[in-house]
């Protein structure tokens, strides 16, 4: 677009269109600012000319579209271009890694096939060493050296072979032991036990995990998965502080003492999914809820959260937030208060890498960015409190 200077401010370049039902004007930045400051005047709509020429969805979105078209335009605006470009690079990397690992696996399979062929020949060679078989071959070697085969010679050979067969039948145990000894060759590694196979499967799983957030999933399947997760979710009787009592088939956790105590749930947060769960406060003194890295938290299950690297993402009853990796927010009162009888909904989005707490009574919520460096688990940090998992 050629430069166009504003007729109201000749030193400024035109960058907007301002309009309403009765007028339209080319406008610069100063015109736009003046318009915003005006009182008792009709409000003018504003359109960025350069953006409108590049993005038809932006241009069309400034007008009175019906609901369906507005939704389509919104979807275009929200399309995660950077994520999709990153996905393309990930796919390219994953495919190359899969090709390499598949080539290694094929070479391993070929090696195993060759070993099987060689194994058969080696078995035959070993079986030739068995004493009874060696005696049998000696008889025929002697037969081949005879220039003239008389009846007496043939009778003698028959007697020898008959005696040999008799000895074999008579000494079955020693015969089978000798055969078994010669058959004991090193075993060939199963393909699914091989290092190459495990690497190949891991690369395939990495690829699947990379693209799964972008795959269209059946809504009913997602609902069913969420329902099953809430149904199965329960507190662990193992991964907890010893004084916490778990009851109601794992749905209830109770800390009678005024001492910080942690209890984890048995079910981990699923990878590449968005999942929610609910904690209902039945008795309240000290109460923290959220998620944690089971492998990173202190093993006495006291829940130390003063310094980053503690392994938790928690909100306490007063609204203080505790972040495993963000020192700026760790301990800050950014959330909302919770009271006895409240139900706290926690949504963990492993694709977006966020956790959101919502008080279902007050409707207050807070979202926090998380890391996904290890498997995460729902958890509580409580003292003189009782909490129940709800199946909402």
ABEGO torsion letter per residue (X at the ends): XBBBBBAABAABBBABBBBBAABBBBBBAAAAAAAAABBGBBBBBBBBAAAAAABAAAAAAABBBBAAAAAAAAAAAABBAAAAAAAAAAAAAAAAAAAAAAAAAAAAAAAAAAAAAAAAAAAAAAAAABAAAAAAAAAAAAAAABABBBAAAAAAAAAAAAAAAAAAAABAAAAAAAAAAAABBBBBBBAAABAAAAAAAAAAAAAAAAAAAABBBBAAAAAAAAAAAAAABBBBAABBBAABBBBGGGABBBBABBBBBBBBBABBBBBGBBBBBBBBBABBABBBBEBBBAAABBAAGAGBAABBGAGBBBBBAAGBBBBAABAAABGBBABBBBBBGBBBBBBBBAAAGBBBBBBAAAGBBBBBBBBAABBBBBBBBBBGBBBBBBBX
